[in-house]
Structures are given as structure tokens and as C-alpha cells.
Amino acid sequence: MTYETVVEAGQDIYDICIQEYGSILPIDTMLKDNSLMLDSDLIVGQKINIRKEPGADLVPDQTAMLLMRNSQTRIASSSPLIGTGILTSVHDDDHNTDHS
């Protein structure tokens, strides 16, 4: 059985895979399930089929998958909001590790 997730602004195929499966490991299966290729451009509003209960052979870290699904976290690594002050990107050099 499957359900559909809807592509939001700034999302690519990797974002959807992490958002729904907690990892990019099942990306090949997700691509096949949706007749997509790695370089397919997703369109805002496009519906992507997601397996409701993928086995551990497809998603080894079931805990991560459930955490992502239950938290309803939306991943959008190419969001046009990054850099606007509404949403920011985190860079290693943004953090001061000297706590003295």
C-alpha cells in the first residue's frame, strides 16, 4: 500500500526520500514507484507515491523513518527562502566552537 506526499517549493527527489524514509537508501525504489529518474525535476504540487510500510530490507533504519514521518518534518534543501531571513542555511563556519 502507498500514500501520496505533495512536493513543496525547494524540494528535490533526495529531500522527499529523506523526509519520507529517513534516508536516501530507498531512492531507487522510490524512483521506480513514481516512474522518475535521479535528474527528474519535481514540480510544486506534484504527488509522489510513498510506501506505507516498507520492510527493513528497503529501509534498514525504521526508527529514523518513523521519526521523520511522525514529526512531519519537511525537507527543502533548495528552498527559495534560504538567505531571506525567513529560513537560513547552516554552515560550519557560522558556529563558534571556542566555548572559553
N, C-alpha and C positions, 0 to 999 in steps of 0.2 A: 504494500500500500504506500501511497505517496500523499504529500500535501504540496501546496504551492507557496513559494515566497515571492514577493514582488521586489524587483530591482529598484533601488533608490539612487538618487543623484550621487555620483562619485564612486559607485560600486563596480568592481570588475569580477570576473569569474572566481578569482582567488578569494576575494572578500566574501562572496556568497558561500564558498566552500568552508572557510573558517567559521563564518557566522553560523552555519547550519550543522556542520560536522565537527567543529572544534579543531580542525586540522586540514591541511591540503592533501593529505594522503589519499582520500577517495575522489580526487578531482577527475581522474579518468572515468570513473563510473558516473559521476555527476554530468560530465560532458556527454557521455553516451546516452544517459537518460533523457537528455534535452536536445540531442542532435546538434551539439555545439562543438567548436574546436577551441583550442587554447587561445587563439588570436581573435575569437569572435567578439565583436563589440556588443555589449549589453545596452539595452535601451531602457530608460527610466519607465517604470510601469510594466516591463516585461515580466512574465510569470515563469519561474523556474521550478521544475518538479524536484522534490526532495524526498528521499526515502524516509518513512516514519521510523522504522525500526531496523536500521542497518546492523548486520551482525558484527561481531568483534573481528572477523576476518577482513571486513571493509573499513571499520573504524575501531582500531585497537584500543584507543583511549575513550571508552564510553563515558567516563566521568566528565572529561572535558567537553564532549558533545552535549551532554545533558546540562552542564553548567552554562554553556553558550545559549542553548535553546531556552532554558528556564529563565535566564536573566534577560532574554530578548535584546541582547546587545546587538547593535547594528554596526557592521564594519564598513567603512567607506574610505579606503586609503587614497582615493583620488578626488576627495570632496572639494568642490569649489569654495567651501567655507574655510578651508585651511589657510591661515595667514590673514584672515579678515578680523580677527579678534573674537569671533564667534566660536571658532574651532581652531585649535593650534596644533601644529606638529611638534613632537618632542624630539629633540636632538641631544646626543650625549654631551655636547659642549654647553648645553643650557643648564646643566646641573653642576653645582659646586660640590665636589666630594670632600673638600677640606672642611672638616667639622670642628676645627680647633678654634 
